[in-house]
Amino acid sequence: MQYEHIVAEVKDKALWVGLNRPKILNAFNMQTLDEVIHAFTRLDEDPGIGVGVLYGKGASFCAGGEMKAMMALNQATGHVWNNKMRRLCMLLRNCGKPTIAMVRGWCIGGGNEWQLYCDLCIASENAVFGQSGAKVGALPVVGATQYLPILMGDRRAREMLFLARRYTAQEAKAAGLINEVVPDGELEQRTREWCATIISHAPATLRSMKTSLNYLGDLHYPSWMHGSELLNAVWNNEQSDEGMQAFLEKRPPDFSRFPR
């Protein structure tokens, strides 16, 4: 596959996959999903690669799903979108090799769910984490509702989801959402050090440890299936149309006409 939305390269037995849509803060659409899935399939299948890094080109990690792409979804195309999201998550979690999210800038909505799929997360001091679904009429049920309670605790997860609260990198670390915060100028070097450490360890042991560590999260798989159907009901309905159109128009959404 020739990539248009990402860049992918292998350096010192580590696969680096960069989201490359900086003008829209690396928001993703169907093509982006396909390209990221294709790139990380190589991590799973290539015995010469021992660790994968997901990052964003430019000043942001990922601002989530591209609004115009999500507004165009209906129940048929939404089902495909949801399945691609689930496929990406399962690929990153089940590939048997550690994955690292390297985050700078915005890590919001679906972007935050993408970093949740990875085993480790290292962030620069300027990183911001959050879920925007409640603001735009979308459902963060493709990772956030499953993994945020495990990492942050149930109360913190509900706070992030219901209030659409954003966390600075230091707050995210304190809450247990990410592993480490470093100055922006040190982010790539520290990530390379993590990769080198992982590469120096026994691959069979890493695979077995990851399988065992994933056990609790894997029990949430039925929630993924249910969540996909719930999310499919959101696409192209009045509330999501209002929320996403408000986002594009840079105004507060008006949900007052909808029954509570």
N, C-alpha and C positions, 0 to 999 in steps of 0.2 A: 504494500500500500504506500502511495506517495502522500505524505502528510501535508495538510494545509493549515490545520488548526493547532498543531503541536510540533515540538521538536523532540527527537529521541536519539540518544547516543549512549554508547557504552564506554565508560572510563574506569580503568582499574577494576574490572569485574563488577562494576556497579552500573545499572541501567538508570539513566537520568531522563525523565519524561517531563517536559516543560509545556504548560498550557501557553499558547502563543497567540492570544487575542487581546493584547494589552489595551487597545483603544476602548474596549468595553469591559475592562477589568477582568478579562479571561472568563467571562460568562460563557456557558456551553450550550450547544444545541445538539441535534441528533448526530451530525457529522463529527462533532468533537467527541461525543461518547464512543462512536465507532472507532475513532483513531486511538483514543486512550485504551480501549479494550484491546485493540490490535497490538499496541505497543507493549502492554503488560502481559499479553499472552507469550511474548518472547521471554519475559522474565520467568514465567512458569516452565517453559519448554527448553530453554538454552542452558545446558549444564555448565557453561563457562561463566554464567552470571550468578552472583550470590546475594544481591540485595537490589532493591528498587527504590528510587527517589521520585516523588511527585512534587512539582513546584510550579510556580507561575512566572512567566516572563514579565518584566516590567515591575511596576510598583505594587502589584496585588497578586495574591494567590488565586482566588476565584470568588467572584461575586454571586455565584449560583447559576441557575438556569437563565438563559437569555429570554427576556420578557416577551419579545415578539415571537420567538419560537414556541413558548409555552401558551401564549394566547391563541396560536393557530392550532393547538391540539384539540382533538375531539375524543370520543370514547374509543374509536378504533386506533387512531395514531397515538393517543395517550397510553394505551395498553402497550404499544411498542416501546415508547419512551420509558415507561415504568420498568419493563423487562430489561432494558439496556442498563438502567441504573442498578437494578438488582444483580445483573450479570457482572458489572464492574466491581461491585462490592464483594461478591463471592470470589471473583478472580483475585483481588488484592488480599483477601483474608485466607483463601485456601491454596494459594500457589506454593506454599511450603517454604518460602523464602521471606525474610523480613522486608517490610516496606516502611519507608519513612516519608512523612509529609514535611516539606521544608516551606514554611509559611512566612511571607512578609506582606504587610498591608492587609487588605480586606480578605476575610475568610468567612463568608456569609452564606446562609441558606444552603443550597446544594453544595456549595464549596466547603462549608463546614462539615456537611455529611461526608464529602470525599475524604477530608482529613481523618474523619472518624473511622473510615475503612482501613486506614494504614495502621501498622503496629506501633509506630512511634511518631511523635510530632515535635519538631524543633521550630521555634519561631523567633523572628527578630523583634526588637523592642517596639516597633511600630505596628505590629500585627493587631488586628481586631477580629474577634470571633462572635458569631451570633446566628440566630435563626429569624428570618423575616416572614415566615409563612403566615402568621396571624395578621400581619400588616397588608399582605397582598392577596389574601384569600387562597393560599396554597397550603398543602399539607406536607409537613416534614416527616413523613412516615417511611422514608427510604434510607433509614439509618439513625436519624436523630432521636426518634421516640424509642428506638431499640437500645442504642448505645450510650446516649447522654446519661440516663439514670445509673448505668453501670459505672461510668467514669466519674460523674460529678455528684451522684446521689440524687434521689428522687426529687427532693425539694428544689435543688439548684436547677435540675433539668426542667421542671415545671416553670420555674422563674424565667429561664431563657426562652422557653417556648411560648408561654402565655403572655408574658410582658414584652416579648421580642427584645429582651435586654441584650446589649452588646458588652462584651468583656474585653478589656485590654489584655495584652499578652501576659503581664504579671498576674492579673486577676484570674486568667484562664489557668495559669500554672498553679496558683494557690488553690483553685477549685478542683484540681486533678484532671483537667481537660487535656493538657499538653504536658510534655516532659521537661522542656528547658527553654529559657529565654536568653538570647545573646544579643549584643550590639549588631546592628544591621551589617556593618562591615565585616563581621566575623561569621556570619550565618553560613556561607558556603564552605568555608574552611572547617568549621565545626562539624558540618554535615559530612564532609569528606572524611573526617576523623572517625565519625560513627561508622561510616561505610567500611573503612579500613579495619576497624575493630571487628565488625561482623564477619568480614571476609577471612579474618585470621582464625575464626572459630570453626568447630567441626560442623559441616553442613548437615549431616544426618541428625545430630543432636539438635540443631536449630529447628529443623523440620519437625521433629518429634515434640519439642517444647511448644512450638507454635500450634500444633494440632491440639495439644492438651490445654493450652491457654485459651484456645478458641471454643472450648466445650460449652461454657456457659452462654457465650454469645450465639453459638450455633443453635441453641435451643429456641432462639427467637425467630428461627426461619418461618414458622407459621405466621408470625406477626408480619413478616415481610409480605407474604402472599395476601393476607388480609389487607395490609396497608396499601398494596398496589391497587386493589379493587376500590378502597376508599378514595385513594388519590384519583382514580379514573373518573369518579363521580364529580370531582372538582373541576376538571378541565372543561372550559367553555361554558361555565355557568355564570349567573349574573354577579355573584359575589366576587369570584375570581376575576371576571372581566373588569369590574369596578376597581378592585385592588391593583391589578396590573396596569390598567390604563392610568390610574392616578400616579403610579410610580413613573410611567413614561412621561407624564405631564408635570412631574415634580410638584405635586400637590398632595395634601392629606386625603386619604380615601374617605368616602362618605358611605358608611354602612348603616346609617340611621334608618333607612327605609326597610331594612330586612328584619323580620321578627326575631326576637330573642328567645 
